[in-house]
Amino acid sequence: SVVQIFKGQEMSQSNFTVSYGPNAGMIQTDLGVGNRLDLTPEEILKNVQEIQMKNGLPRSERLDGMHFTVEMETGTGKTYVYLRTVYELHKHYGFTKFVIVVPSVAIREGVYKSLQITREHFNELYDHTPVEYFIYDSQKLDQVRNFATATTIQIMIINIDAFRKSFEDPEKEDKANVIHRPNDRLNGYRPIEFIQQTNPIVIIDEPQSVDTTPKSKEAIASLNPLCTLRYSATHVDKYNMVYRLDAVDAYNQKLVKKIEVMSVRSEPSFNVPYIKLIEVKERKAKIELDVESRGKVKRTTKTVKYGDDLYDISGERELYRGYIVEQIDWTEGNEAIEVNGYRLRVGDAIGDIDDDAIKRYQIRKTIEEHLNKELQLRRRGIKVLSLFFIDKVAHYRDYDKDGNPMKGKYAVMFEEEYKNLIQKPKYRPLWDDPGIDKDVEKAHNGYFAQDKKGRLKDTKGNTEADTDVYNLIMKDKERLLSLNEPLRFIFSHSALREGWDNPNVFQICTLKDSAGTYVSRRQEIGRGLRL
């Protein structure tokens, strides 16, 4: 479908031009050879409308820029598809300059790895067409010059962060990316000028994470692309869509795993008064209860003191009538309250299943599903992985007052449940497997960001510390998939989002209270879809 966008474009060596007329914002110079488009916007629009009609997609009435969208479900081989598209565009029209823009180090490494492992395959398919690819590095600007001057297919992989800072004012040297600063090694030119003059075809991998801000959009435009091709499962902006492979298509074509959902929750029973003791301080306590406000009941934390009537605190809910705070004990080690004859210690609840009991049940069912799959798949040489998304790093790995690491509650629950389950007679065949280590601590680990002291912390998954962690996963994928490597259960705080796909993830357990955004939920589930 992407190749058809340029139907009618002449294939000839004249696609390479080495002199540039006075173009908007361009120096008349001779910096290299680039892509040249002979078609008019009207001809392109006509081609796009034909593709859309053939693929059953909404028709674009006007182009509004050379932006084209391909939607492909996570795990269906998006990277392979756009790399093959590069070869096809060269084969049909002689285009040679391509820039792949990615949102993170993880995806950058993943794309680079894909280019390495598909090289032989593409050599066979395209008669050893010469291709050079590299990751943009501000320390190796000769690669940028070579990108501009070479006549073979050139593929540059670049992280959006490498070129979106302060390009409107390169004088602010400390703020501007190196790519926007004049450079003596490049005869005083800015590295980006070499890229601009090639008129590259820009491929945006995961645009919902790349170009959602005005600054990022401006940065992409600053590359002077011949066109942009956007590939994702979860697009925010759908410019001129030319192909869609959605979740249903992907499943029907057997391109992704089937998903089974096991939902575990305690139904809030609003007919029984729910009270949970959160903490006790001198003469006061924090409790959680179901409060009515504007006709809606919501589970809320409130501070109470001796003599308080929970009927008043709950917004005059009838089922709390008669529930008075009769005693508060704040002596160390005995922290508790008494309400209507019920004595509650910190963490105790009445009128509901304790939240930790639900989390423990989720962990147990995940381990059970995992072990059942291991019984089926290990003998076929397939390593089984399970992924846990958690709410707080401290719930998996905490620190004592001296800063020594200690197990959080999820790690403790995991080890207790794992030890109980693995003893069952049905799992006895797994005991003799060299990859099933008797040491339960080796079976699980967490991938989290670290602060400067090496302590783990909560992040949104986009810090430099996260980058180191994602690198470990991306680069150690082969070791992780070895049956002799005992690690099989992975805990993560920020979703191992775009860029970490592993075909061996068979269970995903969400130990988080918030459902998250639609896109983040799609991305989390996507981690386990790949076949």
C-alpha positions in Angstrom: 0.0 0.0 0.0 2.8 2.4 0.8 4.6 1.7 -2.5 1.4 2.5 -4.3 1.4 6.1 -2.9 4.1 6.9 -5.4 2.6 5.2 -8.4 3.6 7.0 -11.6 7.0 8.2 -10.2 9.8 7.5 -12.8 12.5 5.1 -11.7 15.7 6.6 -12.8 19.1 7.7 -11.6 17.9 11.3 -11.9 16.3 10.7 -8.5 19.7 11.6 -7.3 20.5 15.3 -7.5 23.7 16.9 -6.3 22.9 20.6 -6.7 20.2 22.5 -5.0 18.4 25.7 -6.1 17.6 28.5 -3.6 15.0 26.6 -1.6 13.2 27.8 1.5 15.7 28.0 4.3 18.3 26.1 2.3 21.9 27.1 1.5 22.7 26.7 -2.2 25.3 24.0 -1.8 26.4 20.6 -2.7 26.1 18.4 0.4 25.1 15.1 -1.1 22.5 13.2 -3.0 18.9 12.8 -2.1 15.4 11.6 -2.9 13.5 13.5 -5.5 9.7 13.4 -6.0 8.4 14.1 -9.5 4.6 13.7 -8.7 2.3 16.6 -7.9 0.3 16.6 -4.7 -2.8 16.0 -6.8 -1.3 12.8 -8.3 -0.3 11.6 -4.8 -3.8 12.3 -3.4 -5.4 10.4 -6.3 -3.1 7.4 -5.5 -3.9 7.6 -1.8 -7.7 7.6 -2.5 -7.4 4.5 -4.7 -5.4 2.7 -1.9 -8.0 3.7 0.7 -10.9 2.6 -1.5 -9.2 -0.8 -2.0 -8.4 -1.2 1.7 -11.9 -0.1 2.9 -10.6 3.0 4.7 -12.0 6.5 5.1 -11.2 8.6 2.1 -8.8 11.6 2.4 -10.4 14.7 0.7 -7.1 16.6 0.8 -3.5 15.6 1.6 -2.7 18.3 4.2 1.0 17.5 4.0 2.8 14.3 3.1 1.9 12.3 6.2 0.7 8.7 5.8 -0.4 6.3 8.5 -0.2 2.5 8.8 -2.0 0.9 11.8 -0.8 -2.6 12.8 -1.6 -4.5 15.9 1.2 -5.0 18.4 3.2 -8.1 17.7 2.3 -8.5 14.0 5.8 -7.5 12.7 5.6 -3.8 12.2 9.4 -3.3 12.2 9.8 -6.0 9.6 7.1 -4.4 7.4 8.6 -1.0 7.3 12.1 -2.3 6.8 10.9 -4.3 3.8 9.0 -1.2 2.6 12.4 0.6 2.5 13.8 -2.0 0.1 10.6 -1.9 -2.0 10.6 1.9 -2.3 14.2 1.7 -3.5 13.4 -1.2 -6.0 10.4 0.6 -7.5 11.6 4.3 -7.5 15.3 4.4 -6.6 14.7 6.2 -3.2 17.8 5.9 -1.0 17.6 8.1 2.1 15.5 6.9 5.1 15.4 8.2 8.6 13.7 6.0 11.3 12.6 8.2 14.3 12.0 6.4 17.6 10.8 7.5 21.0 13.2 5.6 23.3 16.5 3.8 23.6 14.7 0.5 23.9 13.0 0.8 20.5 16.2 2.2 18.9 18.1 -0.9 20.1 15.2 -3.1 18.9 15.2 -1.6 15.4 19.0 -1.9 15.1 18.8 -5.5 16.2 16.0 -6.2 13.6 18.2 -4.7 10.9 21.1 -7.1 11.9 19.0 -10.2 12.1 17.1 -9.6 8.8 20.1 -8.6 6.8 20.7 -12.1 5.3 17.0 -12.5 4.6 16.7 -9.2 2.7 20.0 -9.9 0.8 18.3 -13.1 -0.6 15.0 -11.3 -1.4 16.6 -8.2 -3.0 19.6 -9.7 -4.8 22.2 -8.3 -2.3 21.1 -4.7 -2.8 23.8 -2.7 -0.7 22.4 -1.1 2.5 24.1 0.9 5.2 22.4 1.5 8.5 23.6 3.2 11.7 22.3 4.7 15.0 22.8 8.5 14.9 25.6 9.4 17.4 26.5 13.1 18.0 30.1 11.9 18.5 30.3 10.3 15.1 29.2 13.1 12.7 31.2 11.6 9.8 28.3 9.0 9.6 25.9 11.9 8.8 28.1 13.2 6.0 28.4 9.7 4.6 24.6 9.4 4.9 24.2 12.5 2.7 26.9 11.6 0.1 26.4 7.9 -0.4 24.4 6.6 -3.4 23.4 3.3 -1.7 20.4 2.8 0.6 21.1 4.7 3.8 19.0 4.1 7.0 19.6 6.4 10.0 17.9 5.4 13.3 17.5 8.4 15.6 15.9 9.0 18.9 13.5 12.1 18.9 15.4 13.4 22.0 18.5 13.8 19.8 17.1 16.6 17.7 14.1 18.3 19.3 15.9 20.7 21.7 16.3 24.4 20.9 16.8 24.2 17.1 15.2 27.6 16.6 18.1 29.1 18.5 21.3 27.1 18.1 23.3 29.9 19.7 22.2 28.5 23.1 24.9 26.0 22.7 24.3 24.4 26.1 20.6 23.8 25.3 20.7 23.0 21.5 21.2 19.4 20.4 24.6 18.8 18.7 22.7 18.1 15.4 21.6 21.8 15.3 25.0 23.4 16.0 27.6 24.5 13.3 30.5 22.0 13.3 34.1 22.6 12.2 34.5 19.0 11.1 31.6 19.5 8.7 33.0 22.7 7.2 30.9 24.9 9.5 27.6 23.3 8.4 25.1 22.0 11.0 24.7 18.2 10.8 21.0 18.6 10.3 21.6 20.4 7.0 23.2 17.3 5.5 20.0 15.4 6.4 17.7 18.1 5.2 19.3 18.2 1.8 18.7 14.5 1.2 14.9 15.0 1.5 14.6 11.7 3.4 11.6 9.5 3.7 11.0 9.6 7.5 9.5 6.5 9.2 8.1 7.2 12.7 8.0 4.2 14.9 5.3 4.6 17.7 4.2 8.1 16.7 1.9 8.3 19.8 5.1 8.5 21.8 7.2 10.5 19.3 5.4 13.5 17.8 2.5 14.4 20.1 3.9 17.8 21.1 4.3 20.9 18.9 8.0 20.8 19.6 8.3 17.2 18.3 6.2 18.0 15.3 8.5 20.9 14.5 11.5 18.7 15.0 10.2 16.1 12.5 9.5 18.9 10.0 13.0 20.2 10.5 14.3 17.0 8.8 12.7 18.3 5.5 11.1 14.9 4.8 9.9 13.9 1.4 7.1 12.2 3.4 6.5 10.7 6.8 5.3 7.2 7.3 3.8 6.5 10.7 3.5 2.9 12.1 1.7 2.0 15.4 -1.1 -0.1 16.9 -2.3 3.0 18.9 -2.3 6.1 16.8 -3.4 9.4 18.2 -3.4 11.3 14.9 -4.5 9.3 11.9 -3.2 11.3 8.9 -4.1 9.7 5.5 -4.4 6.1 6.6 -3.3 3.8 3.9 -3.5 0.4 5.7 -5.1 -1.0 8.8 -4.4 -4.4 10.5 -6.5 -4.1 13.7 -6.8 -6.4 16.7 -9.6 -8.4 15.2 -7.9 -8.9 11.8 -4.6 -9.9 13.6 -6.4 -12.5 15.6 -8.5 -13.8 12.7 -5.3 -14.2 10.6 -3.6 -16.0 13.5 -0.9 -13.4 13.8 -1.2 -12.9 17.6 -1.9 -15.0 20.6 -5.5 -15.5 21.8 -6.2 -13.5 25.1 -8.1 -15.1 28.0 -9.0 -12.7 30.8 -9.3 -13.9 34.4 -10.9 -11.1 36.4 -10.3 -11.1 40.2 -12.0 -8.5 42.3 -14.1 -8.2 45.5 -17.4 -6.6 44.8 -17.9 -3.7 47.2 -20.8 -4.8 49.4 -22.5 -1.5 50.1 -25.0 -3.2 52.5 -22.3 -4.1 55.0 -20.3 -1.2 56.6 -16.7 -1.4 55.3 -14.0 -0.1 57.7 -10.3 -0.5 57.3 -7.6 0.8 59.7 -4.8 2.5 57.7 -2.7 4.1 60.5 -2.8 5.2 64.1 -1.2 8.3 65.6 -1.5 9.9 69.0 -5.2 10.4 69.8 -6.3 9.9 66.1 -6.5 7.3 63.4 -6.8 7.1 59.6 -9.6 4.8 58.4 -11.0 3.9 55.0 -14.7 3.7 54.6 -17.5 4.1 52.0 -18.5 7.8 51.9 -21.6 9.1 50.1 -21.3 12.5 48.4 -23.8 13.9 45.9 -25.5 10.6 45.6 -22.4 8.6 44.8 -20.6 6.2 47.2 -16.8 6.3 47.1 -14.2 4.5 49.1 -12.4 7.3 51.0 -9.7 7.8 53.7 -10.8 9.9 56.7 -9.1 10.9 60.0 -11.1 10.0 63.1 -10.7 10.6 66.8 -12.2 9.1 70.0 -16.0 9.4 70.1 -16.5 10.1 66.3 -19.7 8.8 64.8 -19.1 7.1 61.4 -22.7 7.8 60.5 -21.8 11.5 60.2 -18.4 10.8 58.6 -19.9 8.5 55.9 -22.2 11.3 54.7 -25.1 9.9 56.9 -25.2 6.4 55.4 -27.7 4.4 57.4 -25.6 1.2 57.6 -22.9 3.1 59.6 -25.4 4.2 62.3 -24.3 3.1 65.7 -20.6 2.7 64.6 -18.8 4.9 67.1 -15.0 5.1 67.6 -14.9 3.7 71.1 -11.2 3.4 71.7 -7.8 4.4 70.0 -4.7 2.6 71.2 -1.5 4.3 69.9 1.1 2.4 72.0 3.9 1.1 69.8 3.3 -2.4 68.6 -0.4 -2.4 69.7 -1.8 0.3 67.4 -5.5 -0.4 67.1 -9.0 1.1 67.2 -12.3 -0.3 68.5 -15.6 0.5 66.6 -18.9 -0.9 67.7 -17.2 -3.8 69.5 -14.9 -4.6 66.5 -11.1 -4.3 67.4 -9.1 -3.4 64.3 -5.3 -3.5 64.1 -3.5 -1.6 61.3 -4.3 -3.2 58.0 -7.4 -5.0 59.3 -10.8 -4.5 57.6 -14.4 -5.5 58.2 -17.1 -5.7 55.6 -14.8 -6.5 52.7 -12.1 -8.8 51.5 -8.7 -7.3 52.3 -7.1 -5.8 49.1 -3.9 -7.8 49.8 -5.9 -11.0 49.8 -7.0 -10.2 46.3 -3.5 -9.4 45.1 -2.2 -12.6 46.7 -4.9 -14.6 44.8 -3.9 -12.9 41.5 -0.2 -13.8 42.1 -1.2 -17.4 43.0 -3.4 -17.8 39.9 -0.6 -16.3 37.7 2.0 -18.8 39.0 -0.5 -21.7 38.6 -1.2 -20.7 35.0 2.5 -20.3 34.4 3.4 -23.7 35.8 0.7 -25.4 33.8 2.1 -23.9 30.6 5.6 -25.0 31.6 4.4 -28.6 31.8 3.2 -28.3 28.2 5.9 -26.1 26.6 9.3 -26.8 28.3 9.5 -30.2 26.6 9.0 -28.5 23.3 12.0 -26.2 24.1 9.8 -23.1 24.8 10.6 -20.9 27.8 7.6 -19.5 29.6 7.7 -15.9 31.0 5.2 -14.1 33.1 5.0 -10.3 33.6 3.6 -8.4 36.6 2.7 -4.7 36.4 2.8 -3.3 39.9 1.6 -0.1 41.5 4.7 0.8 43.6 8.3 -0.4 43.4 8.3 -0.5 47.3 5.7 -3.3 47.1 8.3 -5.5 45.4 11.6 -4.2 46.7 11.8 -1.9 49.8 14.6 -0.6 52.0 15.1 -0.6 55.7 16.1 2.5 57.7 19.8 1.8 57.0 19.1 1.6 53.2 19.5 -2.1 52.9 17.3 -3.7 50.3 14.5 -6.0 51.6 11.6 -7.8 50.0 8.3 -5.9 49.5 5.0 -7.5 50.1 4.5 -8.7 46.5 7.9 -10.5 46.5 7.0 -12.2 49.9 3.6 -13.2 48.5 5.2 -14.5 45.3 7.8 -16.6 47.1 5.2 -18.1 49.6 2.8 -19.0 46.8 5.5 -20.3 44.5 6.9 -22.6 47.2 3.4 -24.0 48.0 2.5 -24.6 44.3 5.7 -26.1 43.1 5.4 -28.9 45.8 2.1 -30.2 44.2 2.6 -33.7 42.7 1.4 -32.5 39.2 4.4 -30.2 38.9 6.9 -33.0 40.0 8.1 -33.4 36.3 9.5 -29.8 36.5 11.7 -30.4 39.6 14.3 -32.3 37.6 14.6 -29.6 35.0 18.0 -27.8 35.2 16.3 -24.5 34.5 13.8 -24.8 37.4 16.1 -23.7 40.2 15.2 -24.8 43.7 16.2 -21.3 44.9 12.9 -19.4 44.5 14.7 -16.1 44.6 16.2 -16.8 41.2 12.8 -17.4 39.6 11.7 -13.7 39.8 13.3 -10.3 39.4 12.2 -6.7 38.9 13.1 -4.3 36.2 12.9 -0.8 37.7 14.7 2.5 37.4 17.3 3.3 40.1 18.3 6.6 41.7 21.9 7.6 42.1 22.4 5.5 45.2 21.3 2.4 43.3 17.9 2.4 45.1 14.9 1.6 43.0 12.2 4.2 42.4 8.8 4.7 40.8 8.9 6.4 37.4 6.8 6.8 34.3 9.2 4.7 32.4 10.9 7.5 30.4 14.0 8.4 32.5 17.6 7.6 31.8 17.6 5.1 34.7 14.8 3.3 33.0 16.8 3.3 29.8 19.6 1.2 31.5 17.0 -1.2 32.7 15.3 -1.6 29.3 18.7 -2.1 27.8 19.3 -5.1 30.0 16.0 -6.6 28.7 16.6 -5.7 25.1 20.2 -6.9 24.9 19.9 -9.9 27.1 16.9 -11.3 25.3 18.7 -14.5 24.2 19.9 -15.2 27.7 16.5 -14.5 29.1 15.0 -17.1 26.7 17.5 -19.8 27.6 15.8 -22.8 29.4 18.9 -22.8 31.7 18.2 -19.2 32.9 16.0 -19.6 36.0 14.4 -16.1 35.7 10.9 -16.6 34.5 8.8 -14.1 36.4 9.4 -10.4 35.7 8.0 -7.5 37.9 7.8 -4.0 36.3 6.5 -0.7 37.6 6.3 1.4 34.5 4.8 -0.7 31.8 7.4 -2.3 29.6 5.7 -0.4 26.9 6.5 -0.1 23.3 9.8 -1.6 22.2 9.8 -4.6 24.5 8.1 -7.5 22.8 8.8 -11.0 23.9 7.0 -14.0 22.2 7.5 -16.0 25.4 5.3 -13.9 27.7 2.2 -16.0 28.3 0.8 -14.4 31.5 0.3 -10.8 32.4 -0.8 -9.9 35.9 -1.9 -6.4 36.7 -1.3 -5.6 40.4 -2.4 -2.0 40.0 -5.6 -0.3 41.2 -5.9 2.2 38.4 -7.0 1.0 35.0 -4.7 3.5 33.2 -5.5 5.1 29.8 -6.8 3.1 26.9 -3.5 3.4 25.1 -1.4 2.3 28.1 -3.7 -0.7 28.6 -3.4 -1.6 24.9 0.4 -1.3 25.2 0.6 -3.4 28.4 -1.5 -6.2 26.9 0.6 -5.9 23.7 3.7 -7.1 25.7 2.2 -10.6 25.6 0.6 -10.8 22.2 3.6 -11.7 20.0 3.7 -15.3 18.8 
